[in-house]
Each structure stands twice: as structure tokens, then as C-alpha cells.
Amino acid sequence: MEMKTYGRRLNQLRTPLVSDALDKMGVEGVITGLIPAFDQAVAVGRAMPVPVRSRPNAHKGLREGLMEAIDLSAKGTVLVVSADTRTCTAWGGLVSRYAKLSGIAGAVVCGATRDIEETAAIRLPVFASALTPHSGYNRVEVLSPGTPVGCGSITVRKDDLVVADRDGVVVVPSTLTPEVLDIAFGLLAKEEDHITDMKKRLKKHRQSRSP
């Protein structure tokens, strides 16, 4: 089932709902320790995994490799960059600008980023595990975009569903996306019912205490 089937309902997704849905299925999907570039950052879309590996004097610059990965990605994609080091960057401000112009929904960087003020200013949702001003140029390189990558205990594959917000990042395997979304939207409906019940409870409690 295509993501467009869910239309604007996808904007209602929150990582706690998706995490709870995965819990019901016994599937691990949460990537911990990622911080958004700005408080309101939200990214929902299919994953494009991008492995970044240490290589001194790499023949191709990091920025060029990331731009090529963006060129291979459809609009609305979330890049999931996995680097084997945090001592230098795997993402930066100029790449954020190129991603924004290309219609990329956001980036999850299991590694370090920099130029965070620039990224926040253009409102590109970027979630990273570290910050450093130390450039990745000539220190790391991008391998084959689309290759599965590891982020903590999670393996991210092309076209998996990524949901990222201030609470964190959750990845749903592409084969489970329809089922997980149905559960998540069901939990959202129940949550709204719980809110209604709490309002009724509070009203009843106040009435019972009134003189």
C-alpha cells in the first residue's frame, strides 16, 4: 500500500504512537539519542539509507556524495545517514540547503552534524546524534546509497517508513507499514476517547465537590 493512501492523516502521526504500534507487534524500531535541529522539527517519509565511512583522503568529497544520494531520492524522502565516526561531520549546512531545494522531507543522521543554526533557519528537519564543527571533508566518504545501514540496534532499509519528531525517531519496516499505521491510527482514536473520558471524569469530580 502506498503512503499516499493515508494522505494528510500522516501529518497526525507522532513517534510515541508509532512506537506503541510496533510494541504491539513485538518489533523494535526506535532509534535513541537523536536530537532535532529545532524544536518543531517533524519528518515523515520513506527512507533512503546512506552509509558514511571513515576514509582519509577519500577521492570524492562528503558533500558531493551526499548530494548524489539526494539526487537518487524522491521528493518526500527521509535520508538516513549512518556514519562510523562522530569525530567529524556526516552532514552540514550546504547539504541541508541542497536537500531543502530538492524536496527532501528531512535527514536522520546517526553521526555528527554542524551548521545547526543554518539548518534550523531553513527549517529542514534534521535529527543527529552529535554536533561538531570538525569537517568530514577528506575524512569520510559516502558509500552506496540505498544500502541497508545500522543505527544503534536498528537496521534501516530503503523505503522503510521513518517518523521523526521532538520525541525521537522511529523506523517501520516497509513490509509492515500498512499494519503499523492502522494500529497507530487506531491508538490515536482511542487517545481522543481517553481525553473525552478524562474531561467527563474531571467535570463529575468537580460537581461532587461543589457545595
C-alpha positions as CSV (number, residue, x, y, z in Angstrom):
1,M,0.0,0.0,0.0
2,E,1.4,3.4,-1.0
3,M,1.9,6.1,1.6
4,K,-0.3,8.4,-0.4
5,T,-3.2,6.1,0.5
6,Y,-3.1,7.7,4.0
7,G,-2.9,11.2,2.6
8,R,-3.0,14.0,5.2
9,R,-3.5,11.5,8.0
10,L,0.2,11.0,8.0
11,N,0.6,14.5,9.5
12,Q,-1.2,13.2,12.6
13,L,1.5,10.6,13.3
14,R,3.7,11.0,16.3
15,T,6.6,8.8,17.3
16,P,5.0,7.6,20.5
17,L,2.0,6.3,18.6
18,V,4.2,4.5,16.1
19,S,6.4,3.1,18.8
20,D,3.4,1.8,20.7
21,A,2.1,0.2,17.5
22,L,5.4,-1.5,17.0
23,D,5.4,-2.7,20.6
24,K,2.0,-4.4,20.0
25,M,3.7,-6.3,17.1
26,G,6.8,-7.1,19.1
27,V,9.0,-5.2,16.6
28,E,11.9,-2.9,17.6
29,G,12.1,0.3,15.7
30,V,13.2,3.2,17.9
31,I,16.5,4.9,17.3
32,T,17.5,6.6,20.6
33,G,19.7,9.5,21.2
34,L,18.9,11.7,18.2
35,I,18.3,15.4,18.7
36,P,16.3,17.7,16.3
37,A,17.9,20.8,14.8
38,F,14.9,22.8,16.0
39,D,12.0,22.1,18.4
40,Q,9.2,21.9,15.8
41,A,11.1,19.6,13.5
42,V,9.0,16.8,12.1
43,A,9.8,14.4,9.2
44,V,7.7,11.6,7.9
45,G,8.7,9.7,4.7
46,R,10.3,6.7,3.1
47,A,13.9,6.0,4.0
48,M,17.0,6.4,1.8
49,P,19.8,4.8,3.7
50,V,23.2,6.4,3.2
51,P,26.3,4.7,4.7
52,V,29.2,7.1,5.5
53,R,32.6,5.5,6.4
54,S,36.0,6.8,7.5
55,R,38.5,7.1,4.7
56,P,41.4,9.6,4.8
57,N,41.9,11.4,1.5
58,A,38.7,10.0,0.0
59,H,38.6,10.6,-3.7
60,K,35.1,12.1,-3.5
61,G,34.1,14.8,-1.0
62,L,31.4,14.1,1.6
63,R,29.2,16.9,0.3
64,E,29.3,15.6,-3.3
65,G,28.5,12.0,-2.1
66,L,25.5,13.3,0.0
67,M,24.3,15.4,-2.9
68,E,24.4,12.3,-5.2
69,A,22.3,10.4,-2.6
70,I,19.8,13.2,-2.6
71,D,19.7,13.1,-6.4
72,L,18.7,9.4,-6.2
73,S,15.9,10.2,-3.7
74,A,12.3,11.0,-4.5
75,K,10.6,14.1,-3.1
76,G,9.4,13.4,0.5
77,T,12.2,11.0,1.2
78,V,14.0,11.0,4.6
79,L,17.7,10.4,4.3
80,V,19.1,8.1,7.0
81,V,22.8,8.7,7.2
82,S,24.8,6.2,9.2
83,A,28.4,7.2,10.0
84,D,31.1,5.1,11.7
85,T,32.5,8.1,13.5
86,R,31.3,11.2,15.4
87,T,34.7,12.9,15.4
88,C,33.8,14.7,12.2
89,T,30.6,15.6,10.4
90,A,28.4,13.4,8.2
91,W,26.1,16.3,7.4
92,G,26.3,20.1,7.2
93,G,24.6,23.3,6.2
94,L,25.2,23.3,2.5
95,V,23.9,19.8,2.1
96,S,20.8,20.9,4.2
97,R,20.2,23.6,1.6
98,Y,20.5,21.2,-1.3
99,A,18.2,18.8,0.4
100,K,15.6,21.5,1.1
101,L,15.7,22.6,-2.6
102,S,15.3,19.0,-3.7
103,G,12.2,18.4,-1.7
104,I,13.7,16.0,0.8
105,A,11.5,15.7,3.9
106,G,14.4,15.6,6.3
107,A,17.5,13.7,7.4
108,V,18.3,11.4,10.3
109,V,22.0,11.4,11.0
110,C,23.4,8.6,13.1
111,G,26.6,10.6,13.4
112,A,27.6,14.2,13.7
113,T,26.3,17.3,12.0
114,R,27.3,21.0,12.1
115,D,25.9,24.4,10.9
116,I,22.9,23.7,13.1
117,E,21.8,27.4,13.0
118,E,21.8,27.3,9.2
119,T,19.8,24.1,9.1
120,A,17.3,25.5,11.6
121,A,16.9,28.7,9.7
122,I,15.8,27.0,6.5
123,R,13.5,24.6,8.6
124,L,14.9,21.4,7.2
125,P,14.1,18.7,9.8
126,V,17.5,17.1,10.7
127,F,17.9,14.8,13.6
128,A,21.5,13.9,14.7
129,S,23.3,12.0,17.4
130,A,26.1,14.6,17.8
131,L,27.3,18.1,17.0
132,T,30.8,19.1,16.0
133,P,32.4,21.9,13.9
134,H,35.0,19.4,12.7
135,S,34.5,18.9,8.9
136,G,34.1,15.5,7.4
137,Y,35.8,16.6,4.2
138,N,38.7,14.4,3.3
139,R,38.0,12.2,6.4
140,V,34.9,10.2,5.4
141,E,33.1,9.2,2.3
142,V,29.6,8.1,1.2
143,L,29.4,4.5,0.1
144,S,26.4,3.1,-2.0
145,P,23.2,5.0,-1.2
146,G,20.3,2.6,-0.7
147,T,22.4,0.0,1.0
148,P,20.9,-1.0,4.4
149,V,22.5,0.8,7.4
150,G,22.7,0.3,11.1
151,C,21.5,3.0,13.5
152,G,22.1,1.7,17.0
153,S,20.3,-1.7,17.2
154,I,18.0,-0.8,14.2
155,T,18.7,-1.7,10.6
156,V,17.2,0.8,8.1
157,R,16.4,-0.3,4.6
158,K,15.3,1.6,1.6
159,D,11.6,2.5,1.6
160,D,11.2,1.8,5.3
161,L,8.9,4.4,6.9
162,V,10.7,7.0,9.1
163,V,8.8,9.1,11.6
164,A,10.8,11.7,13.4
165,D,9.8,14.5,15.8
166,R,10.9,16.0,19.1
167,D,10.4,12.7,21.0
168,G,12.8,10.8,18.8
169,V,12.9,8.7,15.6
170,V,11.0,5.5,14.8
171,V,11.6,3.3,11.7
172,V,8.9,0.9,10.4
173,P,9.9,-1.9,8.1
174,S,8.3,-1.4,4.7
175,T,6.6,-4.8,4.8
176,L,4.8,-3.8,8.0
177,T,3.9,-0.2,7.2
178,P,0.2,-0.7,6.4
179,E,-0.4,-2.8,9.5
180,V,1.6,-0.5,11.8
181,L,-0.2,2.6,10.5
182,D,-3.6,1.1,11.0
183,I,-2.7,0.2,14.6
184,A,-1.2,3.7,15.2
185,F,-4.3,5.5,13.9
186,G,-6.4,3.2,16.0
187,L,-4.4,4.2,19.0
188,L,-4.9,7.9,18.1
189,A,-8.6,7.4,18.0
190,K,-8.5,5.7,21.4
191,E,-6.4,8.5,22.8
192,E,-9.0,11.0,21.7
193,D,-11.6,8.9,23.5
194,H,-9.4,8.8,26.6
195,I,-9.3,12.6,26.6
196,T,-13.1,12.8,26.3
197,D,-13.4,10.4,29.3
198,M,-10.9,12.4,31.4
199,K,-12.9,15.6,30.8
200,K,-16.1,13.8,31.9
201,R,-14.3,12.4,34.9
202,L,-12.9,15.8,35.9
203,K,-16.3,17.5,35.4
204,K,-18.0,14.8,37.6
205,H,-15.3,15.2,40.3
206,R,-15.7,18.9,40.4
207,Q,-19.5,18.7,40.6
208,S,-19.2,16.2,43.5
209,R,-17.0,18.7,45.4
210,S,-19.2,21.7,44.8
211,P,-21.2,23.0,47.9
